[in-house]
Amino acid sequence: MILGEKNMLTLKEGDSATCGICGKETTVTIVTERNGIQAFDLKCWHRNAECPLCGKLVRDASEVVQEVVPHCDDCNGPFHDDDE
């Protein structure tokens, strides 16, 4: 593997995955792409994305469905929203 290169997630609809938000083993229901970043809607009703640093499935922290903003608790620190 070349330095800086990592394995990209190749999930598709129907694949099983562990949700980066709730941690449940679930299924990918929809795969979309916004600005070159894939988002994965899961059967647990959470939208996930791939962390660009570690490659794990993580929370999509975007405010709107037209964007994808991966947030990894390991790489970016704990996620906080206005409700906390």
PyMOL commands that set and color helices and strands:
alter all, ss='L'
color gray80, all
select helices_A, chain A and resi 73-76
alter helices_A, ss='H'
color red, helices_A
select strands_A, chain A and resi 16-18+25-34+37-42+47-50+57-60+70-71
alter strands_A, ss='S'
color yellow, strands_A
deselect
rebuild
show_as cartoon
